[in-house]
Amino acid sequence: MDVSSRRKFLGICLGGIAATATAAALYPIYRYLAPEMTTESQVKIRFPEAEIPPDGAKFFDFRGATAVMVRKKSGELVAFSAVCTHLGCIIQWEKNNQDFLCPCHGGRFTVDGEVIAGPPPRPLDKLPFTVTSGIVTVG
């Protein structure tokens, strides 16, 4: 085996190692940025309507994030993502004030998800839901 064929062989080996290392470094970034694949069972969440107290809230996991359903004083139900639109903190329901508070930076949202104070740039994301025979289906 002459010197040029050895150099060519080593060049191919080093190129393969570099390509493998690059792929190994980029794969976690791709998985972080790529949308999460969901199955049909993850798309809809069901629970009894009775779990939502009067003037209260029920927090639950929806598609990998925290969500909340609130029963207004009128008895009407509303559902939102519980992730603050400012920096992604989880909001809290304040029953006495009938609004949401983001504990991170003091953002406040109405019971309808509209911003009333603080830095959040937009309202809470609304979630579609139905109520059939006392069962709430979100999604």
N, C-alpha and C positions, 0 to 999 in steps of 0.2 A: 504494500500500500504506500503510495507516495504522499508527500507533504500536502499537495493541493487537495487530494481527495479526503485527507484527514480534516483539513480546515473546513472543507465543504460539509462534511459529516458533523463536525462540532458546531458549525454555524446553523445547521438545520436543527440540531438538538437544542441549542440555546434559544433559537427562535420559537420552538415548541414550548419550552419552559416559560419564556416571556409571554407567549399567548395564553398559556394556562394560568399564569399568575395574574394577568390582566383580567381574564374572565372571572377568576375567583374574587378579585377586588371589586369588580363592577356588578356582580350578581346581587349582593345585598342592597346596593343602591337601586337597582331595577326593581327588586321585590318591595322596597319601601315606597317607591313612586308609582308602581303599577297598581291599577284598581284591584281590589280584593274580589276574587271569584266567589259568588254565593250560590248555594244550592237552594232549591225551592223551600226547604224547611227553614232556612235562615231568612227568607224574604218576608214572611208574615209571623207576627207574634200574637198569641191569643191569651186572654185572661178574663176572669169574671168581672163584670162591671161593678159588682159589689166591693171589689178591692180598692176602688177609688172613693175615699171618704168625702162626705159633704164639705165643700169649701177646701178640699185637700188635694194632694197630688200623689201620684204613684210614679216612681222612677223605675225604669227597666232598661235592659240591654236590647238595642235594636241595630242589627247589622254591624256589630262590633263597636258601637258607640252608645253613650247613655242618652236615653230619651225620657220624656216626662208626659204624663197625661194629667190634666187638671179638671176638676169639676167646679165650674163657676158657681157663684151664689144663685144664679138663675137655674142651675141644674144642668146647663149645657156642658158638654165635654169638648176639650181642645187638646191636641197633641203636638208636641214640639221636640226638636232635638234639644237636649239639655246642655249642649256645647255652646258656650258664649261665642258670639261672632267677632269678638275682639281678639283674644289670644288663645281661645280653646279651653278655658277653664270650665268646670262643671257648675252650672248655676244652681241656686237653692231656691226653694219655694218658701215665701214668707206668708203664712196663712193670715196673720193679723193685718198685713198691708194688702193682701191679695195681689201680690206681684212677685217677680223673680229678682234675685240679687246675685250678681257675680261677685264672689268673695275676693277675687284677685285684684281687681282695679275699681270696684264700686259701680260697675254697670248695673242699671236697673231696667227691667222690662215689664210691661203691663201683662195682665192675664191673657191678653191676645197676642203676646210676643213682640209688641212694638217697643222700641227704645224710648225710655223717658229720662235717663240720666247716664252720665259716664261716657267712656270712650267707645263703646261698641258702634261699628259703622253701619250696621243694618239689623233688621229684626231677626228674631229666632226663626230657624227653618221649620215650617209647618210639616206635619206628617199626616198622610191620608189614613183614615180609619173608618170602620163601620161598626155598628152595634146591632147584633142579631140575637134575639132570644136571651138577652142578658150576657152575651159573650162579646167582648171587644176584640176586634181584629185590626191590628195596625200593620200597614204595608200594602 
